[in-house]
Amino acid sequence: MSVWKKRVTVAACAATAAVLLQAGLATANPYPIGSAVLATTATSDPFDVVYSVEYEDGKIYKAGQERLGDDAYGKVIPEQKELSEAEPKDPEKIQPALEELLASGDLTKHAEVVVTYREWLDIPAFPMPEFSEGRASERNKELLDEAQRLIEELRSQRAARYLKQTAVLEQFGGKTLDTYWLIQGVRAVLPLGAVRELVVSDDVQYIELADGVAEPPADANPDNDTIDARAQIASDPYFNLGQTAGWIGLLDTGVRESHTVFNGPDHLAIVDDISGDGDPSDQCNHGTASAALITGNGNLGANWRGVSAISLDSWDVYGNDCLVGGAATVDGFEEAVRWLDKVIVAEIQLNASETSASSTAADNAYASGSVVVAANGNFGSGAGTVRSPGNAHKALGIGAADLVSDALMGYSGRGPTADGRYKPDLVFPTNVETARSGSDTAMGSFGGTSCATPIAGGAVGLLRNWMRGGVGSIDAGHVYSHAILGGQTTWPFDNNTGAGPFRLGTGGHAWWGKVNIAQGTQVDIPITVAAGKTLLEGALWWPESVSRHNDVDLRLVAPDGTVRDLSISGVSVFERAGVSDVRAGGWKLRITGFSVTGTQTVYWSARTR
């Protein structure tokens, strides 16, 4: 089915703008930076709870949870560490494509841009759908209504600042076309000559072109069956559990709804055009392949079934020219959050910083309760070639490795980000044969990070349902830490593969939880390793703010008190460690705040096998 929704356009009031200008509000930093929190009935998981499951072939046969004891927390003086890692630098505030336009000539010309302002709101957690019921159930309708209420509250909270910000734009000869509720940002027409004047304001975070910037992150290569990719990431045992609840949002070029992989059974929920061209049917021959890898049925044969059978919402953010910009990307994230897509897959590779509109939208989508999976892009192999929104702090950036050879593809985007973080976070297989949009039975090769990213999205969807089905945990951060645990690389990391190639654990004992860390805080998580287990792995992930990096370290401590492995990156937001000759007994997963301002929520995961 297709769903058509009306966009809300907010125009400035000239009289009000004039009053604001007279009041002296068009200054370099006209707004005090505070924090506002909206009321919501959504809940989050408690701190200091250890969730645990025992499982075989993906199936959980024992689950439990217990509180961390008070003696788990302590204070230490962090040890000094000498690391050779990327030096953080301030991100650029003007998109490279816009810089090229500025350098090309006439600065009196106007351009349609997105201006992203510093975020001051705490985005609330949006409701968790009732996964045991369809979207049209009375309970889920109530939850969608609650989501809409939160959106209207966000609009209301942002309105006063938008009036002030619009007044400043008008002072520079600009005109506001639209505003966003997920981020503090506007779509506007602005004279090119005003860009450099406007960008000096501390309130302005980033300016970029609104549309027509980047193609999808696809690349044509020899193909292999989807079943081989599923085997490599070990997803079939999770698929076989039948946990198909929830919805995955796909930001791409649309889908061919009539394709056989989407009919009998049909895993498509909403198919909608966001770009404004009115056609959500995959005119670019890209989104159909992505959707099929995430959730296509087996009508073309079991070898080409998708990774999951979770229902999918297709948000077409690309125009008929097969290009996308920051404006439609933010629109797509807003629709996915509005419809409670708890996994969002972004098939987008904008050359924009981690402070851009698209990356900010990804960060705020995480804050709303969604796991965000995004392509690292196809502009490698140089350093700093990761694209947006894959470079976002709270997105899992996905790199691509050949399915057969396991070799990292040369084009796969690399970090570091401007602030020094490792990207990609994980690597998934590419070069897979799957459905294409040429006909209702068309198949063909699909490559690039475009192929790796939906495979990751399907796997993360399965992982989220598995964790929720096991102990009921709902925080997106738990999924991030467990996804990092699924990597195959331990510290030290690099900007080629991050935490490494991903593989789901299919059996053993797994634990996860979240803690609050401050400077010098040490938390020891008890991990009981049973006889017969040979491998212990641990991982951390934390959702830090754009403006401040917190350095948190991980150690695996043996029963005799010796540190058997550690992960002590200075720039990352994840850590991963492992011991391959583990002995039975009481181990500890030790988390230490090496350099932390305030307090930092840290999600942790561990497993033995």
N, C-alpha and C positions, 0 to 999 in steps of 0.2 A: 504494500500500500504506500501511497505518497501522502505526506502531511505537509501542508503549506501554512506558514505562520507569518504574521505581520511584524515587521521590524518597527521598533519605536525610535523615532528621530527627535532629538531634543535640540531646539534652536535657541540661540541666545536672545535675551531681551535687551535691545539697544539702550533703552532708558535706564535699566538697572545697571548695565555695564558702565554707562557714563557716571552714574553715582559712585560706583565702586572705584572707578579710576580717580574721581575727584577725592575719594577717601584715601588715596595713596596705596591701594592694594596691589598695583602692578609693579611690585618690587622684585628684587632677585629671589627672595625667599618669603613670600607673603603669608605662609601658613605655619602656625605652630605644629610641630610633629607630635602627635599623641597616638592614642590607640583606643578604638571603640570596638566593643564586642556586642554582637546581636544575640538576642535570645532565640534558642532553638530547642526542640525536644530531642534532637539527635544526641546520642550518647557516644562516649569513647571508652576504650578499655582502661581499666584501672592500672595505676603504676604498681610496681613491685609485686606482680603476680607472675609466677612461673607456670606457663602452659606446657604440657607434655603429652606426646602421643607415641604409641608404639604401632608399627604398621608393617605390612608385607604386601608386595605388589601394589603399592599405593593405598591399600585398604587399611584403615585404622581399626585395630581390634582392642585398643585400650587407650583411654584418654583421661587426663586429670589436670588439676591446677592446685597450686598452693601458694601461700604468701611467703615472700622473702622475709627472713628473720631480721630483727633490728641489727644483729651482729654482722649482717652482710655489708653494711656501710661503714666506711672508715675514712680517715684523712691521711694523706701522704704528701711528702714533698716530691713532686715529679722529677724523675731522673733527667739529666740533660741528654739531648740527642743531636747528632750531627747528620743532616740529611742533604742529599743532592737532589733537589726538586725545583720545579719551576717557581720563579719569583713572581708573586702576585703583582698585578698592575691594575690601575684604574681602567674600567671598560670605556671604550669610545662611546660618545653620546649621539653620533650621527651615523646612520647606516651607510656602508660603502657605496651602495647603488645611488643613494641620495648625494653623497659626496661627489660622485662622478657627474651627476647632474649639475651640482653647484659649480663644478670646475669647467663645465662645457660652454658657459657663455652668459646669456641674458638673465640677470637676476631679478628682472621685473616680471618674468613669467611666474605663473602660479602652478603649484603642484598639490595633488591630493596626498595628504600625509596622515600618519597616526602619531600623535604626541602622547608619550607615556609619562605620567607624573609619579613622584615618589608615593609609594603605598603607605597609607596611614591607618587603614582599617584591618582588623583581624577578621579574615573571612571565616564565617561560622561553618561548622560541620553540617552538611545537608543531610536530610533524613536517609536512613538505610531502608531500602525497599523491603517489603515482605516477600522474600524470595520464594516462599512456598505457594504464592499466588501469582496470577497473571497481572499484567500492568493495568488491565481494566477492572480489577477487583475493587470493591469499595474501599478497602484499607489502603491499597496503593494509590487510588484516586485522592484519598485524604493526604497521603504523604506527598504526592505531586502538588497538591494545593498548598501544603506547608512550604515546599520548595519555592513556589511562586510568592508566598508571603515573605520569605527571606529575601528573594530578589527585589521585591518592592521596598523592603526596609533598606537594602543596600542602595537602591536608587535614591531613596529619601536621604540617607546619610551622606551620599556623595553630592547631592544637588547643590548645596551652598558653595562648595568648593568649585564645582563646575561653573557656576555663575561667575566666580572670581577669575577662574582660569580662562573662560571664554572672553571676559573683558580684556584680559591681557592679550589674547590672540587678536581681538579686534583692534587693539591699539597698534598692532603690527600689520594691520591690513588683512587679517585672516578672517575666516568664517567657519564656525563649528557646524558640521553636518550631522554628527552623531556622537553619543557618549556611551560608555560601557558601564556595566554594573560589576563585572568580575574583576576589573582592574580600574584604577584611576587613570583613564586615558580617553582621548577624543580623536575622532576622525574629522579632519578639517582641510580646507583649502587655504594655502598659505603662500605668499610671495616667496620665491626662492631667496631673495635678499634678506628675508627676516629670519631664516633658519639659524644662522650663526649668532644673531642677536638674542634670539629666544633661548638657545641652548645653554647660554651662560648662567641661566637661572638655576639655583640649587634645587628648585622644585621640579625642574624638567629632568627626567631620567633618560629619555631616548626619543629621537625623532627618526622616522623611517617612511618610505613610500607606502601608500595604502594598498596598492594593487600592482599586479603584473610584474612580480619580482623573480619568482623561482618556479621551475618545473618540478614535478614529483621526483623523488630520489630513486629512479629506475635505471636499470642497466641490462642489456640483453647478453645472455651467456648460455653455454650448453646447459641442458636441463636434466634433472633427475626427478624421480618420483617423490611426491610429498611424504610417502610412508618412510622413506630413508631419512628425511629431516625429522620426522616424528620419532624415529628410532634413536637418532643421535641425541635428542633432548629428553628421551625416555618419557614422553607424554602419554602414550597409549594406556598404561595402567591407570592414570588419572582420568582419562576419557572414559575408560570402561566402568568407572564408578557411577556414571550417569548423573554427575553433578552439573546440571546445565542452567542453574538459576542465575538470574540477574541479566544485565545488558552490558555489552561492550560497545563503546562509541568509537567510530572510525572516521577520522578527518582525512578525506582523500578526494578523489575525482568523481565520486558517485559509484553506483553499481548497475549492472544490467539485471534487473529484477527477474526477467523471463528466463535467465540461464538455468539449465537443469539442476545445477548444484545448489540452487536456492529454492527449489520446488519439489515437494514430496519427499522429505519434509522441508519446510520453509523455515529458515533460521533468521530471516530478516524481520525486524520489528518496525522501524521507521526508516524511510528513504526520503531524504529532504535535500533541497538545494539551498545552500547558504550564500553562494557567490552572487546571486542576483540575476543569473542568466535564465533561470526558470527551468533548467534541465538537469535532473539528478541522475541521469542514466549512463554515466561513465563515457562521455564523449572522448576521453583521453586514453582509453584502454589501459587503465591502471587500477582503479579502485575495485573492479570486479575480481582481479587476481588477489588483492589484499584481503578482501572479504572472504574469498574462497579458502585462503590459507588459514584464516581465523576460525571459520565456522561452516565451510561448504560441506554439503552432504556427500554420500558415497555413490551417487547415481552414475558417475563416470567410472566407477570402480573403487574398491576400498583403498587402492594405492594412492588415490588422489583426494581422499577425504581430508577435511581441514583438521587442525590441531584440536579444536573443541567443537561442541555443539551448542555453545552459549549464544543466545539471541543477540543480534547486532543491529545497532542504529547507524545508518550511513549518513554522514553529514558532508555533502559535496561543497568543498570550500574553494575549488578551482573553477575559473571561468572557462568559457568556450575556447579561449586561447591557451588553456592548460597551464596557466600561471596563477600563482597565489601571492598575496601580500599579507602584511600584518593585520589588516582590517578584517578580512574574512576568517583568518586564523582565530582571532579573538572571538568572532561571532560563533565559530564552530565550537570552541571550548565552552562558550556560554550555553549553547544548546545542549551539549553533552552533560554539563552540570545540571541544567534545568530539568532534564529528563532522567536524572539520577543514574547515569552511566558510571558505574564504579570502577571500570577500567576504560581508559581513553587511549587510543592508538593514533598518534600523529604522524602521518606520512607527508612530512613537510621538511624542507631544507633551506630555510631562509638564511641568507648571509647577514646576520644581525646578532647583537651581543646578548649576553645573559640578562641584561636589564631591558631588553626590547619588549614590545607589547606581547609577542607570542610567548616568550619565555616567562614573562610575568604572569600571563594567563595560565601557563602550565603550573607554575608554582602555586597560584591561587586555586586552581582546580584540585591540586593535592590537598590544600588546606580544607577544601569542601568535603573531602573524604574519598577522592578518586586516586587510583594508581595511574600515573601517566607514563606511557611508553612511547619514545620518540626516536626517529631515525637520526643517526649521527651525520648523515648526508654523504654524498659521493664526490667530495672535493679533496680527498687525501692525495698523496700520502704525507704532505707537509705538516709540520707542527701548527697547532691552532686552527685547523681546518674544520673542526666540529661546527655544525650548523644549529640554528634555532628552530624549534624549541628543545632539541636534544641537549643543548648546553645549559639548560635550566638547572637550578640547584635541586629541584624536587621532581625531576624527570629522570627515568632510566634511559640513558642514551645508549643506542644499540649500534654496534659495529657488525660487519659482515665478513664471514669466512666461507670459502668454497665448501660445499657439502661433501664432495668426494675427497679432496686433498687436505681439508682442514686449514689450508693456507689463508691467512688474512688477505682480503682483496686490497689491491693497491689503492683503489679509489676510496676505501672506507675512511671516513673522516676521523681525524685525530684531535686530541687535546694538546696542550692544556687549554682550559678556558682562560679568559683574561685574568681572572682572580686565582689561577693556578690549579684548579681542580682537575683530577683525572677524568678523561672521557675517551672512549666509551666506558660506561659502567659494566656492560656485558657484551659478549659476542654471540651471535646466532647464525645458523647456516643460511646460505643464499644459493642461487642457481637451481631453481626448482621448477618443474613443470606443473602448471595449475590452470584453472579456468581463466579465459580471456573474454573480452566483450565483443569479439567479431561476430559471433552467432550464439544461439542458445546451447550449443554443445562445444563451442570453441575452447581449445586448450593451447598452451604455448609456454615458452620459457619465460621465467620471471627472475630478475637478478637485482643487483644493487642492495643498498641498505633498505630499499623498498620491499624486498623479499624477506630479509632478516627480521624486520620490525613487526610485521603481522604475525610471524611465527612466534616471536617473543610475546606479542599481545595475547595470542591464544594460550600460550603456556602460563602467563601470569594470571589470566582469567581462571584457568584450571587450579592454579596454586591458591588463589584467593578463596575459591569455593571449597577447596580441600581444608584450608586452615579454618574457615568459618564453620564448615561442617563438623570438624573435629572437636573444637572446644568453644566455638561461638565467638572468637575474637573478630573484631570488625575494623580496627585501625588499619589504614592503608600502609602506615609505616612498618607494620609487621610483615607485610608482603614484600616491601623493599628489602628488609634485612634478610628475609628468607630467599629472595631472588639472588642477592649477593652471595649467600651461602651456597647457592647452586652453581656459582662460578667454579672454575677449576684452577685458579691462580691464587697463590698466597703472596703476602707482602715480601719483597718490594714490587710495586705495580709499575706499569708504564702507560703511556698514552696511545699505545697501539691496541691493547686488548683489555685494559682495566682489570676487573676481577676475573676475566677470562671467558672461555666458552662455557655455555650454560648447560646443565643437566639436572633434571629433577631427581631427587632421591626416591627410590622405589621401595626401600625397606630399611628397618632399623629403629632407632629411637631418636625423636626430635624434641627440642625445647625452644621456646621463644617467650619474649616479654619486653617490657620497656621500663626504663629507670630515668631518674632525674640526676644529672651530673653537674657539679660546680667545679671551680678551680680546686685541684687537689683532692677531689672526691675519688675514693676507690670503692668499687662495688664488686663483691665476689659472689658469682652465681654458682650454686652447687650443681654439679653435673655428675651423676653416678654412672660410671661406665661398667656395664655388665661383662662377665666373663665371656670370652669368645669374640668380642668386638676388637677390631684392629685399627680403626680410623676414627679420630675425633676431629671435627671441624667446627669453627666458630666464626661468626660474622657480626659486624655492627653497621648500622646506617642511621644517620641523623638528619633531621630537616632544619638546617640552619637558615638564618636570614641572609638576604643578599648583601646587607651592609656589614656583616660581621662573621668572620670565620672562627669556629671553635675547633680546637684540636683535641680529639679523644682517641685513646689508645686501647688496644686489646692484647691480652696475654692469656695463654692456656697454661694452667698451673697443675702440675702432677700431684698425686697424693703425698709425695715426700716434700712438697713445697718448692720444687724447682720449676722454673719457667721453661717449658718445653718448646714453645713457639710463641711468636709475638708479631703484631702488626702495628706499626707506629708511624704511619705516614704523617707528614706535617701539613699537607694541603688538601687531602681528600675528605669526603663526607662518608666514606665507608672504610672498613677494615676487614681483613679476612686472614685467618690463620688455620693451620692444621697439623696434627701429629699422626704419623702413619704407623707407629709401633706402640700404640697406646696400651697401657696396662689396666687391668680391672681395679676399681676403687673409686674413691671420692675425689674427683677433679674439680677445678674451679675455672669458670670463664670470668676473667678479671677485666673490669672496665675502669679506666683511669682518665680523669680530666686533666690533661697536660697543660692546656692553655685555653681556659673557658671564661668568657665574660658573662656574668649573670648565671643563669641555669640553662641547661640544654637537655631536651628530651632525646634519649638514645634508645633505639630499638636494637635488640640483640636476638640472635638465633644460634642454635648449635645442633649437631646431630652426630650420632655414632652409627657405624655400620661395619 
